[in-house]
Amino acid sequence: MGTVLLANLAACGKSEAPIEAPAKTRVGLVAKSLGNGFFDAVHKGADEAAKELDAEVIFTGPTTPTAEGQIEVLNSLIAQRVDAIAISANDPDAVVPTLKRAMQRGIKVISYDSAVAQEGRIAHLAPSSDPLIGETVVALIAELAPGGAGKFAVVSATPTSTNQNAWLGEMRKSLTNHPGLVLVGVAYGDDVSDKSYREATALLKQHPDLAVLVSISSVGIVASARAVEDLGLTGKVKVTGLGLPSELVGYVEKGVVPKFAIWNPIDLGYSATQIAVRLARGEGPGNNNSKPIYMGRMGEVTFAADGVGAMSKPFIYDASNTAQFAKIF
């Protein structure tokens, strides 16, 4: 770890040995991929926390959302001897051996947004509980489908994405409360705009009687909205799911996306960085996870026995508030 040396001027012309100043705590913040607006907002929140804590954030990620790309990035962070790593995993298991090696070298590891398997991290910060996310998305579908009934399809991220798979599972459970809704297809756009657009277009053509097209990826929901608009289906097929106000405001105004949900990614990045820095500095939940960790302006979080802590319920955005929040993230 690098240090900063401060030279002191000695009294009476005598020189003294330089005094080592404490080095800043460095956190490697790993995104699923670079160029994703969600993670750009996460980075913004992380920088806010780092400034408050006099720490440093190294924001990084692969160019495409793959486990192999993240492993390469993680190896670089280990070589740089960062104090902590916070990662949103593209695959919950593939990164575990690399993260175990990081922890063996004294690096504190947490995951956020998309979890790493328990043996590969100390804690995981979920933006909301998986059941709440699943229930929220299905409730949106029911509101937008005529009479709360009809066919819908989903554009997800990658087939191995921990968080999207968990949310999809909870959505399926919530469908028992909405017998009129029928899930007819799930496609994977890999969090890549062009592929998500192609998958959304294919779903729309395969199911001409689709009532709602859903995406649980911030990249996928924009691509889905574009596909609906390009096919002239605005008003006939409603788009909803999880997305960013800044990227959806135009589609909300045109009625392509009447409403959607998301948590605040700035708050997520802020909270994850607060936790990572505090763990690196010796604070922590203890062996039984009973002690909460302070997260600055976000309050405290207490982790369950499996090391998972959750933030709040997703917020609903529509024509009444999207433009306002689009100025923030």
N, C-alpha and C positions, 0 to 999 in steps of 0.2 A: 504494500500500500504506500502510495506516495505521501510525503509530508512536506509541510511548508516550514522553512527555517526563518526565524525572526532574529535579526542581529540587534543586540542591545549595545548602546554606547555606555561605557563604564565611566564612573566618576573618577576624577583625578588622573585621567588619561590611561587608566588600566583597561585592558581588554578582557572580556569574559567569553566563555564558550557560548555558542548560539543556543537558544532555547527552542526546543521543538514545539510547535503549535499543534494542537489536536487536528488531525486530518478530518475533512468532512466525511460523513457517512455517505457512501455511494450505493445507490439502488439501481439495479438493472431492471428496467420496466419493459417487458417483452409483450408485444402485440401479436395477434394472430397473423397479421400481415400489415405492411406499410401501405399508405395511400388509402386507408379506410377511415372515413370521417368519424366513426364511433371512437376509434382509438386515438385519433387526433384530439378529440375532446377529452379522453382519458388522460392524455399527455398534459393537456392544459391544467387539469386538476392536480396532477402529480407535481407539476412545477410549482403550483401554489403551495402545496404541502411542504415541498423541499425548501422553499424560501422561508417559510415559518420555522422550520426545524434546523435551518442552516445545514442542509444536506444537499446532495447532488443527484439528479436523475439522469441516467443514461437510457434514453428512449430508443428502442431498437425492435427489429422483427424481420422476418423473411419477406421477400418480394411477393411470394405467393403463399397462401395459407396451408403449409404442409408441416408435418412433424419433423421431417428431415431438415427443412429450413430452420425451424426453431432450435433443433439440436446444434446446428452450426453456430447459431447466434449465442446459445447458452455456453458452448465451449469457449467462445470469444470472451464472454463475461467472466467465466471462471479464470481464464488466463489473465484478465485485467484485475483479478482479485477484488471484485466488488464485495461489499459487506452484506448485501441482500439482493434477492431476485424476486420479482413479482411477475407472474406469467399468466396469460390467458391461453390455455392449451388448445392446440389443434387436435391433439390426440391425448387422452388421459393417461395412457400407459407407455407410449413410445418414448416420452421424455423422462420417464422415471429414473432409469439408470444414470443419465447425465445429471439429473437433479440430486440424486443420492450422492454422487461424487462431489457435487457442490457443497452439500451439507457436511460431508466428511471433512471438507476443507474449512469448515467454520462459517460458511455462507448461510444466512437465514433465508429459507425459501417459502414463499406463499404463492398460491394461485388466486386469481380474481376472475370474475366473469365466467370463464369456462374452466372447470376444475381439473386439477391433476389428481391422479389416484392417491389415496391417503398416504401410502408409504413414500411418496415422492415430495411431500411438502409438510410444513409445520401446521399451516392453517389455510383455509379457503374462504374468501369473502365473496358471497353470492350477492348480486345486485338486488335480488328479491328471492323469496322462497320459490322453488319450482312449482309447487301446487298453486300458489297465487298467480304466477305467470300463466300457467296453463288455463286456469279458470278465467283470468282476465281476457285472454285471447279468444276463448270460446264464447264468452259473453259478448264480445265485439261482433263475432260472426253472427250470433243469434240476433243481435240488434239490426244488423245490416241485411240479413237474408229476409225476403218477404214473408211475413208471418212467422218469423223465427224458424223457418224450415227451408231446406234446399240442399243442393250439392256444393261442396267447397273442396278446394285443393290447396296444397301447401308447397311453397318453395322454401327449402331449408338451406343450410350452409353445406358443410361436408358430412358424409355419412358417419365419420368418426367424431364429430364435434360433440363434446360432453354436454354442453349446456343446451344446444338445440335438441339433442336426442332426449334429454330429460324433460324439456318443455313439451315436446311432441308426445311423450308418454303421458304427461299430465293432461294434455289436451284430450287425448283418447279417453282418459278416465272421466273427464268433465262432460264428455258427450252423452254419458248415461243420464244426465239431467236435461238433455236437449235431444229427445228422440227424433225430432224432425230434421236434424242436421245429419248429412251423410258425407263422410270423407271419401273422396273418390281417387285421390292420388297424392303422392309425395314425390317431389323432385329435388335434386341437389345441385345448386348453382355454384358450390365451392367458394362462396363469398367473392366471386369474380363477376363483375358487372355483365360482361358479354355472355358468359355462360348462363347466368341467372336469367337474362333476357330470353335466351333461346329456350330454356326450360319452361319459363312462364308462358311463352308463345305456344310451345308444344302442348302444354296443359289446356290452354284456352281452345286450341283447335281440336284436341281429343275429346273435350267435354263442352260442346256448344251450349249446353243447358246449365253451365256453371253459374251459381248465384254469387259466390264470393271467392276471390283469390287471396290467399293469406301468405305472408312471408314472415318468418321468425328470424330473419337476418336483415340488418340495416341496409346491406347492399341489395339483397333480394327484393325488398319491398319497393325500392326505387325502380329496379328493373321490371318488376311486376306492373307497377303503375304505368311505366312507359309502354309495355306490351299491350296493356288494355287500351291505352290511348291510341297507339298506332293501329290497332285492329278495329278502331271505331266502336269500342264496346263501353265507352264511358256512360255510366247511368244504368247499363244493363248488368255489368259485372262490377261489383264493389271490391275495392282493394283495402285490406287492413293488415294489422300485424304489429311488428315492432320496428320503429324507425326513428330518425332524427328530424326534429322540426325544421332545421335549416335546409334539409334535403327534400322535404316533402311539402313545404309551404305552398309551392305552385300547384301541386296536385290536389291539395286540400281545397285551394281556392277554385279549382276547376271541377271539383266534385268527383274526381277519380278516386281519391282516398278520403272518404267522409270523416273517418276518425281512426286513430291508431293509439298505441301505447308505447311507453318507454320509461325507464328510470333516467336519472341525470348522470350521464357518463363522466361529467366533470367531477361530481361528488364521488363517483366510484373510484376514479383515479386518485383523487385527494385522499380518500379513506384507505385505499390499498397502500399508498405511499406512507401515510401516517403509521400504519401497522408495521410495514417492512422496516422503517427506520427505527421504530421503538423496539422491535424484536432485536435488531442489530445492536441496539444500545443496552440490551439486557432486560428490557421489560418483556412481559409475556404472560400468557394465560396459566402457566404452570402445568404440571403433569395431568391434572384432572380437568383442565380447561375451565376452572370455576372462576378465575379472576378475569374481569373484563379488561380490554385494552382501550385506552383513550384514543379518539380519532379527531382531535381538534374540534373544529366547529360542527362536526357531525356527531359529537357525543361519544358514547361507548358502544362496544360490541362484545358480547359474550359468546364464546365458541362452544358448540356441543361436543360430546365425547369423541366424535369423529373429526373434530377440528374445523367444522363448518359454521360460519356465522353468516347471517343474512341481513340485508338492509330492509327497505320498505316496499310496499305494494307499488306496482307500476302506475304511472299517472296517465290519464286519458287526455289526448289532444284532439281538437276538432277545429272548426272554422272560427270559434270564439276565442281561441288562445294560441293557435299555432304560430301566427305571425309574431306575436309577442316573444315566444320562446325561441323562435328562429334567430333572433338577434343574440341569443346566448349560446346555443349549441345546435 
